[in-house]
């Protein structure tokens, strides 16, 4: 899976590269257009009195700084949007699970999601019999939502990532 930081770096390099190419092409075009009319010598751009080999990097640097700031501002908004979408997604998944599983099973699953928890602790927390908790956990395990790990006589339950 591509991480956001890798995507930012790739985007910044791509924007910088495209900008430098555009600036170089425009600068060469302007220089040739002015030279063909006879308004400038080959050495200097007559309007600005700056040699062409200085004009391209100066213009590129200004553009890269501007592009970098714009990319930074855009990427911050994108990250915020992604976080908001993830929160909405998680809320919708929780609501769907609550409807599909029912209240008791969802409550057990929710406890498992928060921490590694023992069956006995689930039973005490939700005021359910150990047999009922065992049956609910068995159904959740069959659905692939939790996993049980035995450590001696104690069984720890944890939720799987959805």
ZAMARGU-4260 file (C-alpha; in steps of 0.2 Angstrom, whole numbers, plus 5000, padded with zeros to 4 digits):
<rodrens>
0) 5000/5000/5000 | 5007/5017/4995 | 5009/5029/5010 | 5004/5047/5010 | 5022/5053/5013
5) 5028/5043/4998 | 5014/5050/4987 | 5018/5068/4993 | 5036/5066/4988 | 5032/5059/4971
10) 5019/5073/4968 | 5032/5086/4973 | 5045/5079/4961 | 5032/5077/4947 | 5026/5095/4949
15) 5044/5102/4949 | 5049/5092/4934 | 5034/5097/4924 | 5037/5116/4929 | 5055/5116/4924
20) 5051/5108/4907 | 5038/5121/4904 | 5049/5136/4909 | 5063/5130/4899 | 5052/5128/4883
25) 5044/5145/4886 | 5061/5153/4889 | 5068/5146/4873 | 5053/5151/4863 | 5053/5169/4869
30) 5072/5170/4866 | 5070/5163/4848 | 5055/5174/4845 | 5065/5190/4850 | 5081/5185/4841
35) 5071/5181/4825 | 5064/5198/4825 | 5081/5206/4828 | 5077/5215/4844 | 5090/5205/4854
40) 5107/5199/4853 | 5110/5180/4856 | 5118/5184/4873 | 5105/5195/4882 | 5086/5195/4883
45) 5084/5214/4878 | 5069/5218/4889 | 5076/5212/4906 | 5095/5214/4901 | 5098/5197/4909
50) 5108/5183/4900 | 5097/5169/4895 | 5107/5156/4905 | 5102/5166/4921 | 5084/5169/4916
55) 5079/5150/4916 | 5085/5146/4933 | 5078/5162/4941 | 5061/5159/4933 | 5061/5141/4938
60) 5066/5144/4956 | 5052/5156/4959 | 5040/5144/4951 | 5046/5129/4961 | 5044/5139/4977
65) 5026/5144/4972 | 5022/5126/4967 | 5029/5119/4982 | 5019/5130/4993 | 5003/5126/4983
70) 5007/5108/4984 | 5009/5108/5003 | 4993/5118/5005 | 4983/5106/4994 | 4991/5090/5002
75) 4986/5096/5019 | 4968/5098/5014 | 4969/5081/5006 | 4975/5072/5021 | 4961/5081/5031
80) 4948/5075/5019 | 4955/5057/5020 | 4954/5057/5039 | 4936/5063/5038 | 4932/5050/5026
85) 4940/5036/5037 | 4930/5042/5052 | 4914/5042/5042 | 4918/5024/5035 | 4922/5018/5052
90) 4905/5025/5059 | 4896/5016/5044 | 4905/5000/5047 | 4900/5001/5066 | 4882/5004/5062
95) 4882/4990/5049 | 4889/4978/5062 | 4877/4983/5075 | 4863/4980/5064 | 4869/4963/5057
100) 4876/4956/5073 | 4863/4962/5086 | 4866/4971/5102 | 4873/4958/5112 | 4885/4951/5099
105) 4890/4969/5094 | 4894/4973/5112 | 4905/4958/5114 | 4914/4963/5098 | 4916/4981/5103
110) 4925/4975/5119 | 4936/4964/5109 | 4940/4978/5098 | 4946/4989/5112 | 4959/4977/5120
115) 4965/4959/5122 | 4952/4953/5134 | 4948/4937/5143 | 4931/4928/5141 | 4929/4930/5160
120) 4931/4949/5159 | 4918/4950/5144 | 4906/4940/5155 | 4908/4951/5170 | 4908/4967/5160
125) 4892/4963/5150 | 4883/4954/5164 | 4881/4938/5153 | 4884/4920/5158 | 4900/4912/5153
130) 4891/4900/5141 | 4882/4914/5132 | 4899/4923/5130 | 4907/4907/5123 | 4893/4905/5110
135) 4893/4923/5105 | 4912/4922/5103 | 4911/4906/5093 | 4899/4915/5081 | 4910/4930/5080
140) 4925/4919/5076 | 4915/4909/5063 | 4912/4926/5055 | 4930/4930/5055 | 4928/4946/5066
145) 4938/4939/5081 | 4952/4927/5085 | 4955/4918/5101 | 4972/4914/5109 | 4974/4902/5123
150) 4988/4906/5136 | 4987/4891/5148 | 4969/4890/5155 | 4965/4908/5150 | 4958/4912/5133
155) 4962/4930/5126 | 4950/4937/5113 | 4955/4951/5101 | 4946/4958/5086 | 4953/4957/5068
160) 4955/4971/5057 | 4940/4973/5045
</rodrens>
